[in-house]
Amino acid sequence: MRRLLEKICKKAGVSQLPFAVPENVEVIRRVYEGKNIYYITNFTQADAELTLSGRYTDLVSGEDVDGVCRMKPQGFAMLMEK
């Protein structure tokens, strides 16, 4: 079953995220000029934390993000791979 799902996802262009996503946090991936951009929304009333693999630039704040992305309640981040 796993191989079948992997094959279907590959054909559909679905790939695994490079970081774990907490419950009630949504991530949408888009590609711009060959770079992955992740639109991340925290739908909770509590802080959320994502452990990242790699380095990113938060296009909302302009800050470099490396290791951990901390989000406020109802927060939003737009991370672009470096």
C-alpha positions in Angstrom: 0.0 0.0 0.0 2.8 2.4 0.9 4.5 2.0 -2.5 1.2 2.6 -4.3 0.7 5.9 -2.3 4.3 7.0 -3.0 3.8 6.4 -6.7 0.5 8.3 -6.7 2.0 11.2 -4.8 5.0 11.3 -7.1 2.8 11.4 -10.2 0.7 14.2 -8.7 3.8 16.2 -7.7 3.2 15.8 -4.0 6.3 15.8 -1.9 7.1 15.5 1.8 7.9 18.7 3.7 11.5 19.1 4.9 10.3 19.7 8.5 7.6 18.4 10.9 4.4 20.4 11.2 2.6 20.8 14.5 -1.1 20.1 14.8 -3.3 23.0 13.6 -0.5 24.6 11.6 -0.9 24.7 7.9 1.9 24.7 5.3 1.5 25.4 1.6 4.5 25.0 -0.7 5.0 27.0 -3.8 8.0 27.2 -6.2 9.2 30.6 -7.4 12.3 30.9 -9.7 13.4 27.4 -8.7 13.2 28.0 -4.9 10.7 26.5 -2.5 8.6 29.0 -0.6 6.6 27.8 2.4 3.5 29.7 3.5 2.9 28.8 7.2 -0.1 29.7 9.2 -0.6 28.9 12.9 -4.3 28.5 13.5 -4.0 28.0 17.2 -4.3 30.4 20.2 -0.9 29.2 21.4 2.7 29.7 20.2 3.9 27.1 17.7 7.4 25.9 16.8 8.7 24.2 13.7 12.1 22.5 13.7 13.6 23.3 10.4 16.2 21.4 8.4 18.1 24.0 6.4 18.3 27.8 6.2 15.5 30.1 5.2 14.6 33.7 4.8 11.3 34.9 6.3 9.9 37.0 3.5 7.4 38.7 5.9 10.0 39.9 8.5 13.1 39.8 6.3 15.0 37.8 8.9 17.1 34.7 8.4 15.6 31.6 10.0 17.9 28.7 10.9 16.9 25.7 13.0 13.6 26.8 14.5 10.7 28.9 13.3 8.7 30.3 16.3 5.2 31.5 15.5 2.9 33.5 17.6 -0.8 32.6 18.1 -2.6 33.1 14.7 0.8 33.9 13.2 2.0 33.7 9.6 5.4 33.2 8.1 6.6 32.9 4.5 9.9 31.0 4.4 12.1 30.8 1.3 14.9 28.3 1.0 18.4 29.8 0.9 
